[in-house]
């Protein structure tokens, strides 16, 4: 294993597409192969960015109105594969490693905040595939760079341009950001559905208190 695994293949699946076309263009210019899900692939095609639809990777179509599209071993095997350990299995199963993941989730909190939000709308905005990809990539951050926040595009591109990959420190920071984000996301869903005594609260630290000030 190297300190900076080279990034050769990226998977993009974003509901928030701000800055995504520019980021994807930079990835392409760096020679990185791009895989994307439906709406994201369409955006990249509109910007003339070469892209492989995830269906062509899995060999399985998007089904159930988009409820199932990335829940497949060829996606998660590529995300969870330990370089140098799982290489034989990947070769046997036709799995190619994925080195960079960009995912942001269906806007559940924004949806349920709307005054006229129906239960059906809320349920359909519970993202399943997105958090699963994020968690797979974050778990395997020793090898995989994962982005959940568009504000991290610039930092990641700068590191790739410099050395072909990202530092372990950056990958750990981004993985931590993912787990914090998915925890907050799940808390929002739980709070929406709950009918008992448990309420989940996510807090952001604003300052470090001195001993005795708490």
Backbone as JSON, one array per atom type, in Angstrom:
{
  "sequence": "XXXXXXXXXXXXXXXXXXXXXXXXXXXXXXXXXXXXXXXXXXXXXXXXXXXXXXXXXXXXXXXXXXXXXXXXXXXXXXXXXXXXXXXXXXXXXXXXXXXXXXXXXXXXXXXXXXXXXXXXXXXXXXXXXXXXXXXXXXXXXXXXXXXXXXXXXXXXXXXXXXXXXXXXXXXXXXXXXXXXXXXXXXXXXXXXXXXXXXXXXXXXXXXXXXXXXX",
  "N": [[0.84, -1.2, 0.0], [0.51, 2.25, -0.77], [1.16, 5.59, 0.53], [-0.41, 7.4, -0.69], [-2.84, 6.28, -2.43], [-3.29, 5.9, -5.89], [-5.69, 7.72, -7.76], [-7.83, 6.48, -9.99], [-10.35, 5.9, -10.85], [-13.64, 7.08, -10.56], [-16.75, 7.46, -8.82], [-19.76, 9.07, -9.22], [-22.62, 10.46, -7.75], [-24.99, 12.56, -7.28], [-27.34, 14.6, -5.63], [-27.28, 17.29, -5.08], [-26.04, 19.28, -7.36], [-24.32, 21.38, -7.59], [-21.45, 22.86, -8.77], [-20.55, 20.44, -9.7], [-20.19, 19.69, -12.42], [-17.93, 21.15, -13.16], [-16.03, 20.06, -11.42], [-16.08, 17.37, -12.29], [-15.16, 17.72, -14.89], [-12.53, 18.46, -14.38], [-11.62, 16.08, -13.21], [-11.78, 14.38, -15.42], [-9.91, 15.61, -17.12], [-7.67, 14.93, -15.76], [-7.39, 12.34, -16.38], [-9.01, 10.48, -15.14], [-11.33, 7.9, -14.89], [-14.87, 8.08, -15.1], [-17.77, 7.1, -13.44], [-21.3, 7.22, -13.22], [-24.56, 7.78, -11.74], [-28.0, 7.84, -12.97], [-29.31, 10.72, -13.16], [-27.06, 12.26, -12.62], [-25.23, 11.3, -14.5], [-26.51, 12.16, -16.81], [-26.27, 14.96, -16.55], [-23.47, 15.24, -16.81], [-23.09, 14.29, -19.4], [-24.43, 16.29, -20.79], [-22.59, 18.27, -20.54], [-20.62, 17.38, -22.11], [-18.82, 15.57, -20.98], [-17.04, 12.64, -20.75], [-18.61, 9.69, -19.62], [-19.48, 6.77, -17.76], [-22.38, 4.97, -17.45], [-23.8, 3.8, -14.43], [-25.35, 1.53, -14.69], [-24.16, 0.18, -16.77], [-21.95, -0.79, -15.57], [-22.87, -2.48, -13.53], [-24.5, -4.16, -14.98], [-27.15, -4.3, -14.62], [-30.4, -2.96, -14.62], [-31.67, 0.27, -13.51], [-34.26, 0.15, -11.18], [-37.69, 0.05, -9.9], [-38.63, 2.73, -9.84], [-36.25, 4.09, -9.4], [-35.54, 3.35, -6.85], [-33.8, 1.24, -6.52], [-30.61, 1.14, -7.61], [-27.82, 1.33, -7.21], [-27.23, -0.63, -5.42], [-25.39, -3.07, -5.47], [-23.04, -5.76, -5.92], [-20.9, -5.14, -7.67], [-20.61, -2.48, -7.44], [-20.36, -1.99, -4.62], [-18.41, -3.85, -3.99], [-16.29, -2.74, -5.38], [-15.96, -0.45, -3.87], [-15.38, -1.33, -1.26], [-13.21, -2.98, -1.44], [-10.08, -4.17, -0.35], [-7.02, -3.11, -1.18], [-4.48, -5.18, -2.42], [-5.24, -7.23, -0.79], [-7.81, -8.16, -1.42], [-7.59, -8.55, -4.12], [-7.55, -10.9, -5.73], [-10.16, -11.92, -5.45], [-11.6, -9.79, -6.57], [-10.71, -9.94, -9.21], [-11.67, -12.47, -9.95], [-14.43, -12.05, -9.79], [-14.9, -10.02, -11.54], [-14.71, -7.35, -10.7], [-13.94, -3.96, -10.5], [-11.8, -1.73, -8.81], [-12.96, 1.21, -7.07], [-11.9, 4.43, -6.62], [-12.51, 6.99, -5.82], [-15.27, 8.65, -4.47], [-18.18, 10.52, -4.91], [-20.91, 11.63, -3.34], [-24.03, 13.01, -2.55], [-26.99, 13.4, -0.59], [-30.55, 12.55, -0.99], [-32.75, 15.28, -0.45], [-33.91, 15.1, 2.39], [-34.41, 16.49, 4.86], [-35.05, 19.08, 3.94], [-37.29, 18.51, 2.44], [-39.24, 17.53, 4.29], [-39.54, 19.78, 5.76], [-41.19, 21.41, 4.37], [-44.37, 22.96, 4.24], [-46.54, 21.67, 3.06], [-45.78, 19.02, 2.85], [-46.24, 15.64, 2.17], [-46.7, 12.4, 3.72], [-45.96, 10.4, 1.94], [-44.25, 11.77, 0.16], [-42.2, 12.37, 1.94], [-41.27, 9.79, 2.67], [-40.34, 8.84, 0.18], [-38.16, 10.44, -0.12], [-36.26, 9.44, 1.53], [-33.11, 8.48, 1.46], [-31.45, 5.6, 0.34], [-29.51, 4.13, -1.2], [-27.51, 6.11, -1.43], [-26.45, 6.78, 1.27], [-25.47, 4.22, 1.79], [-23.43, 3.82, -0.12], [-21.76, 5.94, 0.65], [-21.03, 5.16, 3.28], [-19.75, 2.72, 2.8], [-17.53, 3.59, 1.29], [-16.37, 5.36, 3.14], [-15.76, 3.66, 5.26], [-13.71, 2.24, 4.07], [-11.62, 4.07, 3.92], [-8.89, 3.97, 4.0], [-8.08, 3.38, 1.5], [-9.85, 4.67, -0.21], [-11.15, 7.76, -1.35], [-13.65, 9.9, -0.2], [-16.33, 12.06, -0.84], [-18.72, 14.16, 0.51], [-19.48, 16.71, 0.68], [-19.7, 19.49, -1.38], [-17.92, 21.59, -0.99], [-15.5, 20.46, -0.59], [-14.4, 19.77, -2.99], [-12.39, 21.35, -4.23], [-10.08, 21.09, -2.58], [-9.56, 18.34, -2.8], [-9.11, 18.03, -5.57], [-6.8, 19.59, -5.84], [-4.94, 18.07, -4.4], [-4.91, 15.7, -5.89], [-3.91, 16.64, -8.32], [-1.36, 17.27, -7.52], [-0.1, 14.87, -6.54], [-1.44, 12.67, -7.6], [-3.21, 11.42, -5.97], [-4.87, 11.39, -2.71], [-3.98, 12.46, 0.63], [-3.64, 10.32, 3.53], [-4.48, 11.59, 5.83], [-6.29, 13.5, 4.81], [-8.19, 11.73, 3.71], [-9.13, 10.45, 6.01], [-10.27, 12.63, 7.37], [-12.32, 13.33, 5.6], [-13.81, 10.97, 5.66], [-14.69, 10.96, 8.31], [-16.34, 13.16, 8.18], [-18.33, 12.17, 6.54], [-19.52, 10.11, 8.16], [-20.5, 11.67, 10.25], [-22.33, 13.19, 8.83], [-24.15, 11.26, 7.78], [-25.11, 10.25, 10.16], [-26.48, 12.46, 11.2], [-28.38, 12.72, 9.2], [-29.82, 10.29, 9.43], [-30.8, 10.7, 11.99], [-32.59, 12.8, 11.55], [-34.53, 11.5, 10.01], [-35.41, 9.56, 11.83], [-36.47, 11.24, 13.82], [-38.57, 12.37, 12.42], [-40.24, 10.19, 12.02], [-40.74, 9.23, 14.56], [-42.68, 8.16, 17.39], [-42.49, 8.0, 20.03], [-40.62, 8.31, 23.07], [-38.07, 9.03, 22.44], [-35.75, 11.31, 21.14], [-33.62, 12.38, 18.65], [-30.73, 14.35, 18.57], [-28.54, 16.4, 16.78], [-25.56, 18.07, 17.24], [-23.41, 20.87, 16.63], [-20.1, 21.65, 17.34], [-19.15, 24.75, 18.58], [-17.31, 26.13, 20.11], [-14.47, 25.66, 22.29], [-14.74, 24.81, 25.58], [-13.35, 25.99, 28.67], [-12.03, 24.13, 31.44], [-14.48, 23.49, 33.87], [-16.28, 25.36, 32.95], [-18.46, 24.24, 31.82]],
  "CA": [[0.0, 0.0, 0.0], [1.21, 3.53, -0.77], [0.52, 6.59, 1.37], [-1.42, 8.06, -1.52], [-3.31, 5.42, -3.52], [-3.62, 6.67, -7.09], [-7.11, 7.78, -8.09], [-8.0, 6.16, -11.41], [-11.77, 5.68, -11.17], [-14.52, 7.82, -9.64], [-18.2, 7.23, -8.9], [-20.47, 10.29, -8.86], [-24.08, 10.35, -7.63], [-25.25, 13.75, -6.48], [-28.6, 15.34, -5.76], [-26.82, 18.68, -5.15], [-25.1, 19.25, -8.47], [-23.55, 22.62, -7.61], [-20.01, 22.7, -8.98], [-20.2, 19.06, -10.05], [-19.69, 19.61, -13.79], [-16.55, 21.66, -13.17], [-15.22, 19.05, -10.75], [-15.98, 16.21, -13.17], [-14.28, 18.11, -16.0], [-11.16, 18.38, -13.88], [-11.29, 14.66, -13.08], [-11.56, 13.86, -16.78], [-8.65, 16.16, -17.61], [-6.6, 14.22, -15.06], [-7.37, 10.96, -16.85], [-9.77, 9.63, -14.23], [-12.57, 7.36, -15.45], [-16.01, 8.51, -14.29], [-19.03, 6.35, -13.44], [-22.32, 8.06, -12.58], [-25.95, 7.33, -11.77], [-28.86, 8.46, -13.96], [-29.37, 12.18, -13.3], [-25.7, 12.79, -12.64], [-24.67, 10.95, -15.81], [-27.14, 13.05, -17.79], [-25.63, 16.27, -16.42], [-22.12, 15.18, -17.37], [-23.23, 14.17, -20.85], [-24.8, 17.61, -21.3], [-21.37, 19.08, -20.55], [-19.65, 16.67, -22.97], [-17.83, 14.89, -20.15], [-17.19, 11.19, -20.9], [-19.11, 9.07, -18.4], [-20.03, 5.42, -17.85], [-23.56, 4.85, -16.6], [-23.61, 2.73, -13.45], [-26.01, 0.33, -15.2], [-23.21, -0.53, -17.62], [-21.0, -1.43, -14.66], [-23.55, -3.56, -12.81], [-25.23, -5.05, -15.87], [-28.51, -4.4, -14.06], [-31.04, -1.65, -14.8], [-32.32, 0.98, -12.4], [-35.63, -0.37, -11.07], [-38.58, 0.53, -8.84], [-38.61, 4.2, -9.86], [-34.98, 4.59, -8.86], [-35.25, 2.89, -5.49], [-32.65, 0.33, -6.58], [-29.73, 1.42, -8.74], [-26.4, 1.13, -6.9], [-27.08, -1.7, -4.43], [-24.89, -4.17, -6.29], [-21.66, -6.11, -5.55], [-19.87, -4.52, -8.51], [-20.41, -1.14, -6.88], [-19.84, -2.03, -3.24], [-17.13, -4.55, -4.02], [-15.3, -1.75, -5.81], [-15.76, 0.53, -2.8], [-14.9, -1.95, -0.03], [-12.05, -3.83, -1.7], [-8.8, -3.82, 0.26], [-5.97, -3.28, -2.18], [-3.45, -6.1, -1.99], [-5.85, -8.32, -0.02], [-8.99, -8.67, -2.13], [-7.35, -8.47, -5.57], [-7.93, -12.15, -6.4], [-11.62, -11.96, -5.48], [-12.05, -8.81, -7.56], [-10.44, -10.46, -10.55], [-12.58, -13.59, -10.18], [-15.8, -11.57, -9.9], [-15.0, -8.94, -12.51], [-14.92, -6.1, -9.97], [-12.86, -2.98, -10.63], [-11.83, -0.83, -7.65], [-13.39, 2.61, -7.2], [-10.94, 5.14, -5.77], [-13.07, 8.27, -5.39], [-16.74, 8.64, -4.46], [-18.86, 11.78, -4.61], [-22.34, 11.38, -3.14], [-24.82, 13.71, -1.54], [-28.22, 12.63, -0.39], [-31.86, 13.14, -1.23], [-32.95, 16.36, 0.54], [-34.99, 14.71, 3.29], [-34.74, 17.56, 5.81], [-35.71, 20.17, 3.23], [-38.59, 18.03, 2.0], [-40.2, 17.46, 5.4], [-39.73, 21.13, 6.3], [-42.22, 22.09, 3.58], [-45.67, 22.95, 4.92], [-47.47, 20.73, 2.42], [-45.12, 17.73, 2.63], [-47.03, 14.45, 2.5], [-45.92, 11.27, 4.22], [-45.41, 9.71, 0.77], [-43.09, 12.54, -0.3], [-41.14, 12.2, 2.93], [-40.72, 8.44, 2.56], [-39.59, 8.71, -1.07], [-36.92, 11.21, 0.0], [-35.31, 8.73, 2.39], [-32.08, 7.93, 0.58], [-30.92, 4.31, 0.76], [-28.26, 3.84, -1.91], [-26.49, 7.13, -1.16], [-25.75, 6.51, 2.53], [-24.76, 2.94, 1.72], [-22.17, 4.08, -0.83], [-20.93, 6.79, 1.5], [-20.5, 4.39, 4.41], [-18.79, 1.76, 2.25], [-16.31, 4.32, 0.94], [-15.76, 5.91, 4.35], [-15.16, 2.53, 5.99], [-12.49, 1.85, 3.36], [-10.89, 5.3, 3.62], [-7.47, 3.7, 3.83], [-7.82, 3.32, 0.06], [-10.86, 5.39, -1.0], [-11.47, 9.15, -1.01], [-15.1, 10.06, -0.28], [-16.75, 13.46, -0.7], [-20.15, 14.38, 0.71], [-19.67, 18.16, 0.7], [-19.08, 20.12, -2.55], [-16.85, 22.5, -0.6], [-14.24, 19.71, -0.55], [-13.93, 19.48, -4.34], [-11.15, 22.07, -4.53], [-8.97, 20.48, -1.84], [-9.27, 17.02, -3.37], [-8.5, 18.22, -6.9], [-5.44, 20.09, -5.65], [-4.09, 16.96, -3.97], [-4.75, 14.77, -7.01], [-3.0, 17.28, -9.28], [-0.01, 17.27, -6.97], [0.49, 13.54, -6.35], [-2.22, 11.58, -8.17], [-4.13, 10.89, -4.96], [-5.03, 12.23, -1.53], [-3.27, 11.98, 1.81], [-4.45, 9.56, 4.49], [-5.09, 12.59, 6.71], [-7.47, 14.02, 4.12], [-9.2, 10.68, 3.6], [-9.72, 10.26, 7.35], [-11.12, 13.79, 7.66], [-13.52, 13.22, 4.77], [-14.6, 9.84, 6.16], [-15.35, 11.42, 9.53], [-17.41, 14.06, 7.74], [-19.4, 11.3, 6.04], [-20.24, 9.45, 9.25], [-21.26, 12.72, 10.94], [-23.44, 13.59, 7.95], [-25.16, 10.2, 7.72], [-25.73, 10.17, 11.49], [-27.45, 13.56, 11.26], [-29.44, 12.38, 8.25], [-30.65, 9.25, 10.04], [-31.49, 11.31, 13.13], [-33.72, 13.56, 11.02], [-35.56, 10.54, 9.62], [-35.95, 9.0, 13.06], [-37.29, 12.25, 14.48], [-39.79, 12.53, 11.64], [-41.1, 9.01, 12.16], [-40.87, 8.74, 15.94], [-43.92, 8.39, 18.14], [-42.19, 7.6, 21.4], [-39.97, 9.27, 23.95], [-36.69, 9.27, 22.01], [-35.51, 12.37, 20.16], [-32.2, 12.44, 18.3], [-30.28, 15.72, 18.36], [-27.18, 16.54, 16.28], [-25.02, 19.37, 17.64], [-22.14, 21.27, 16.05], [-19.28, 22.35, 18.33], [-18.82, 26.12, 18.19], [-16.17, 26.62, 20.88], [-13.9, 24.76, 23.29], [-14.9, 25.39, 26.91], [-12.32, 25.71, 29.64], [-12.48, 23.23, 32.51], [-15.33, 24.13, 34.86], [-17.23, 26.28, 32.33], [-19.61, 23.52, 31.3]],
  "C": [[0.87, 1.25, 0.0], [0.45, 4.51, 0.1], [-0.6, 7.3, 0.62], [-1.83, 7.14, -2.66], [-3.72, 6.28, -4.72], [-5.12, 6.6, -7.37], [-7.26, 7.61, -9.6], [-9.46, 6.1, -11.83], [-12.63, 6.34, -10.11], [-15.97, 7.45, -9.89], [-18.9, 8.48, -8.39], [-21.97, 10.03, -8.83], [-24.54, 11.46, -6.7], [-26.63, 14.33, -6.72], [-28.31, 16.84, -5.82], [-25.72, 18.74, -6.2], [-24.29, 20.54, -8.61], [-22.05, 22.31, -7.75], [-19.59, 21.33, -9.49], [-19.62, 18.95, -11.46], [-18.24, 20.08, -13.89], [-15.61, 20.63, -12.55], [-15.0, 17.83, -11.65], [-15.09, 16.5, -14.37], [-12.82, 18.0, -15.59], [-10.71, 16.93, -13.7], [-10.96, 14.06, -14.44], [-10.22, 14.34, -17.34], [-7.44, 15.49, -16.95], [-6.55, 12.74, -15.43], [-8.12, 9.98, -15.99], [-11.08, 9.19, -14.89], [-13.73, 7.69, -14.52], [-17.21, 7.6, -14.54], [-20.05, 7.25, -12.76], [-23.69, 7.4, -12.68], [-26.76, 8.25, -12.67], [-28.79, 9.96, -14.14], [-28.0, 12.82, -13.37], [-25.03, 12.5, -13.98], [-25.23, 11.87, -16.9], [-26.51, 14.44, -17.76], [-24.25, 16.27, -17.07], [-22.16, 15.07, -18.88], [-23.58, 15.51, -21.48], [-23.61, 18.55, -21.37], [-20.24, 18.4, -21.33], [-18.5, 16.06, -22.18], [-18.04, 13.38, -20.31], [-17.59, 10.54, -19.58], [-19.64, 7.68, -18.71], [-21.23, 5.35, -16.92], [-23.39, 3.65, -15.68], [-24.28, 1.43, -13.9], [-25.08, -0.5, -16.08], [-22.12, -1.23, -16.8], [-21.64, -2.65, -14.0], [-24.17, -4.59, -13.75], [-26.66, -5.24, -15.44], [-29.17, -3.03, -14.15], [-31.52, -1.03, -13.49], [-33.78, 0.54, -12.35], [-36.39, 0.3, -9.93], [-38.53, 2.04, -8.7], [-37.37, 4.77, -9.21], [-34.67, 4.15, -7.46], [-34.03, 1.97, -5.45], [-31.84, 0.66, -7.83], [-28.26, 1.16, -8.44], [-26.17, 0.02, -5.89], [-26.67, -2.98, -5.15], [-23.43, -4.47, -5.91], [-20.58, -5.45, -6.41], [-19.65, -3.06, -8.14], [-19.74, -1.25, -5.52], [-18.58, -2.87, -3.1], [-16.01, -3.62, -4.42], [-14.97, -0.74, -4.73], [-15.06, -0.08, -1.58], [-13.63, -2.78, -0.21], [-10.77, -3.29, -1.06], [-7.69, -4.14, -0.74], [-4.86, -4.18, -1.62], [-3.97, -7.27, -1.19], [-6.97, -8.98, -0.81], [-8.81, -8.71, -3.65], [-7.81, -9.73, -6.31], [-9.44, -12.26, -6.53], [-12.16, -10.99, -6.52], [-11.86, -9.33, -8.98], [-11.41, -11.58, -10.91], [-14.01, -13.11, -10.47], [-15.98, -10.42, -10.88], [-15.28, -7.59, -11.88], [-13.7, -5.2, -10.14], [-12.92, -2.01, -9.46], [-12.28, 0.58, -8.01], [-12.6, 3.41, -6.17], [-11.48, 6.44, -5.19], [-14.59, 8.21, -5.5], [-17.24, 10.03, -4.11], [-20.35, 11.49, -4.53], [-22.89, 12.43, -2.2], [-26.26, 13.25, -1.65], [-29.49, 13.35, -0.79], [-32.14, 14.15, -0.12], [-34.1, 16.08, 1.5], [-35.4, 15.86, 4.21], [-35.49, 18.7, 5.14], [-37.12, 19.77, 2.8], [-39.6, 18.07, 3.14], [-40.43, 18.82, 6.04], [-40.81, 21.9, 5.55], [-43.59, 21.9, 4.24], [-46.62, 21.89, 4.35], [-46.86, 19.36, 2.15], [-46.02, 16.58, 3.07], [-46.12, 13.36, 3.04], [-45.25, 10.53, 3.05], [-44.18, 10.43, 0.24], [-41.91, 12.36, 0.65], [-40.46, 10.84, 2.78], [-39.87, 8.29, 1.3], [-38.29, 9.51, -1.05], [-35.99, 10.66, 1.07], [-34.32, 8.02, 1.47], [-31.54, 6.62, 1.17], [-29.55, 4.05, 0.11], [-27.15, 4.82, -1.6], [-25.74, 6.9, 0.13], [-24.95, 5.22, 2.5], [-23.43, 3.09, 0.99], [-21.23, 4.92, 0.02], [-20.26, 6.0, 2.61], [-19.49, 3.35, 3.94], [-17.46, 2.45, 1.97], [-15.59, 4.84, 2.18], [-15.11, 4.82, 5.19], [-13.81, 2.17, 5.38], [-11.61, 3.05, 3.03], [-9.38, 5.11, 3.56], [-7.09, 3.73, 2.35], [-8.7, 4.26, -0.76], [-11.06, 6.8, -0.45], [-12.96, 9.35, -1.21], [-15.47, 11.51, 0.0], [-18.26, 13.52, -0.56], [-20.5, 15.86, 0.62], [-18.96, 18.8, -0.51], [-17.94, 21.08, -2.21], [-15.49, 21.79, -0.55], [-13.68, 19.4, -1.93], [-12.54, 20.09, -4.59], [-9.95, 21.42, -3.87], [-8.57, 19.14, -2.47], [-8.59, 17.14, -4.73], [-7.05, 18.69, -6.76], [-4.48, 18.96, -5.27], [-3.86, 15.97, -5.11], [-3.78, 15.35, -8.04], [-1.55, 17.18, -8.81], [0.63, 15.88, -6.99], [-0.31, 12.38, -6.93], [-3.21, 10.95, -7.22], [-4.23, 11.84, -3.79], [-4.27, 11.63, -0.35], [-4.21, 11.18, 2.71], [-5.15, 10.52, 5.45], [-6.36, 13.17, 6.09], [-8.57, 12.97, 4.03], [-9.89, 10.4, 4.93], [-10.68, 11.4, 7.68], [-12.42, 13.7, 6.87], [-14.41, 12.07, 5.22], [-15.35, 10.22, 7.42], [-16.53, 12.33, 9.19], [-18.61, 13.26, 7.23], [-20.2, 10.69, 7.18], [-21.03, 10.46, 10.08], [-22.5, 13.1, 10.14], [-24.54, 12.53, 7.92], [-25.84, 10.01, 9.07], [-26.8, 11.25, 11.65], [-28.65, 13.28, 10.36], [-30.39, 11.34, 8.85], [-31.42, 9.79, 11.24], [-32.71, 12.09, 12.67], [-34.86, 12.64, 10.61], [-36.22, 9.95, 10.85], [-36.87, 9.98, 13.77], [-38.61, 12.47, 13.74], [-40.77, 11.39, 11.91], [-41.45, 8.67, 13.6], [-42.23, 9.06, 16.53], [-43.74, 7.99, 19.6], [-41.49, 8.71, 22.16], [-38.55, 9.64, 23.51], [-36.63, 10.34, 20.94], [-34.02, 12.45, 19.91], [-31.81, 13.88, 17.97], [-28.83, 15.71, 17.89], [-26.71, 17.96, 16.6], [-23.68, 19.62, 16.96], [-21.35, 22.07, 17.07], [-18.88, 23.72, 17.8], [-17.59, 26.66, 18.91], [-15.73, 25.56, 21.88], [-14.01, 25.43, 24.65], [-13.7, 25.05, 27.79], [-12.89, 24.83, 30.74], [-13.31, 24.01, 33.53], [-16.37, 25.07, 34.28], [-18.48, 25.57, 31.8], [-20.69, 23.37, 32.36]]
}
